Amino acid sequence: MNEPYVKQEINNNIATIEFFHPAHNSLPGDLLAKLAKTITEAGNNYEVKVIILKSGGDRTFCAGASFNELININDAETGKVFFSGFANVINAMRKCPKFIIGRI
């Protein structure tokens, strides 16, 4: 699969959240927003006891934010949105009431 995605599966009270982007998992803003939302939803799901966060593909866990988006920043608002992407994921993880395990 070469299309970017964020998906979640719940089995035996374990939510597995997987993310993927074909450019070494460098994540554009829309994928970061989906990832933050999915972590928040899993954290609020009473069935979920623990969350496993993993990347798709077989190479890089996460290369960071999208370099293509970074080089296209031409105003303060776009910059704010770009740099808030990972901050929102980190805050979703920080506020999550469930244990999060990174499968790297």
C-alpha positions as a Python dict, from the first residue, in 0.01 Angstrom:
ca = {
    (1, 'M'): (0, 0, 0),
    (2, 'N'): (149, 334, -104),
    (3, 'E'): (-133, 566, 0),
    (4, 'P'): (-84, 756, 327),
    (5, 'Y'): (-306, 643, 614),
    (6, 'V'): (-380, 634, 984),
    (7, 'K'): (-574, 329, 1095),
    (8, 'Q'): (-677, 174, 1422),
    (9, 'E'): (-765, -180, 1524),
    (10, 'I'): (-892, -285, 1866),
    (11, 'N'): (-837, -643, 1981),
    (12, 'N'): (-846, -774, 2339),
    (13, 'N'): (-864, -420, 2481),
    (14, 'I'): (-550, -316, 2291),
    (15, 'A'): (-578, -36, 2035),
    (16, 'T'): (-313, -57, 1766),
    (17, 'I'): (-274, 271, 1581),
    (18, 'E'): (-69, 251, 1264),
    (19, 'F'): (41, 542, 1046),
    (20, 'F'): (212, 542, 708),
    (21, 'H'): (341, 780, 444),
    (22, 'P'): (548, 656, 149),
    (23, 'A'): (818, 923, 199),
    (24, 'H'): (982, 743, 495),
    (25, 'N'): (682, 826, 713),
    (26, 'S'): (743, 1200, 693),
    (27, 'L'): (401, 1314, 799),
    (28, 'P'): (204, 1595, 636),
    (29, 'G'): (-37, 1805, 841),
    (30, 'D'): (-350, 1610, 750),
    (31, 'L'): (-193, 1282, 867),
    (32, 'L'): (-70, 1445, 1189),
    (33, 'A'): (-423, 1574, 1256),
    (34, 'K'): (-569, 1225, 1196),
    (35, 'L'): (-307, 1071, 1423),
    (36, 'A'): (-381, 1316, 1706),
    (37, 'K'): (-756, 1257, 1666),
    (38, 'T'): (-716, 878, 1662),
    (39, 'I'): (-500, 883, 1977),
    (40, 'T'): (-757, 1103, 2153),
    (41, 'E'): (-1045, 876, 2049),
    (42, 'A'): (-860, 562, 2163),
    (43, 'G'): (-782, 730, 2494),
    (44, 'N'): (-1151, 806, 2545),
    (45, 'N'): (-1269, 457, 2447),
    (46, 'Y'): (-1365, 262, 2761),
    (47, 'E'): (-1283, -68, 2585),
    (48, 'V'): (-919, 31, 2531),
    (49, 'K'): (-673, -40, 2812),
    (50, 'V'): (-346, 22, 2625),
    (51, 'I'): (-243, 177, 2292),
    (52, 'I'): (31, 52, 2061),
    (53, 'L'): (161, 317, 1821),
    (54, 'K'): (343, 183, 1516),
    (55, 'S'): (440, 285, 1167),
    (56, 'G'): (358, 104, 848),
    (57, 'G'): (625, -3, 606),
    (58, 'D'): (951, -172, 689),
    (59, 'R'): (1202, 110, 704),
    (60, 'T'): (1171, 435, 897),
    (61, 'F'): (948, 468, 1206),
    (62, 'C'): (897, 840, 1141),
    (63, 'A'): (1115, 1088, 952),
    (64, 'G'): (936, 1387, 1105),
    (65, 'A'): (704, 1639, 948),
    (66, 'S'): (671, 1678, 574),
    (67, 'F'): (968, 1865, 427),
    (68, 'N'): (755, 1955, 125),
    (69, 'E'): (512, 2138, 353),
    (70, 'L'): (797, 2308, 537),
    (71, 'I'): (950, 2461, 224),
    (72, 'N'): (609, 2594, 117),
    (73, 'I'): (552, 2804, 429),
    (74, 'N'): (516, 3166, 320),
    (75, 'D'): (323, 3331, 603),
    (76, 'A'): (289, 3319, 979),
    (77, 'E'): (-46, 3140, 982),
    (78, 'T'): (76, 2858, 758),
    (79, 'G'): (386, 2828, 976),
    (80, 'K'): (175, 2812, 1290),
    (81, 'V'): (-40, 2534, 1145),
    (82, 'F'): (267, 2342, 1026),
    (83, 'F'): (455, 2360, 1355),
    (84, 'S'): (141, 2277, 1555),
    (85, 'G'): (108, 1941, 1378),
    (86, 'F'): (350, 1740, 1592),
    (87, 'A'): (265, 1950, 1899),
    (88, 'N'): (-97, 1834, 1869),
    (89, 'V'): (14, 1469, 1845),
    (90, 'I'): (240, 1509, 2148),
    (91, 'N'): (-38, 1679, 2346),
    (92, 'A'): (-284, 1403, 2252),
    (93, 'M'): (-34, 1148, 2383),
    (94, 'R'): (43, 1352, 2695),
    (95, 'K'): (-326, 1391, 2781),
    (96, 'C'): (-415, 1032, 2698),
    (97, 'P'): (-529, 840, 3008),
    (98, 'K'): (-403, 509, 2862),
    (99, 'F'): (-51, 371, 2840),
    (100, 'I'): (100, 423, 2495),
    (101, 'I'): (367, 183, 2371),
    (102, 'G'): (574, 278, 2069),
    (103, 'R'): (654, -20, 1849),
    (104, 'I'): (970, 90, 1675),
}
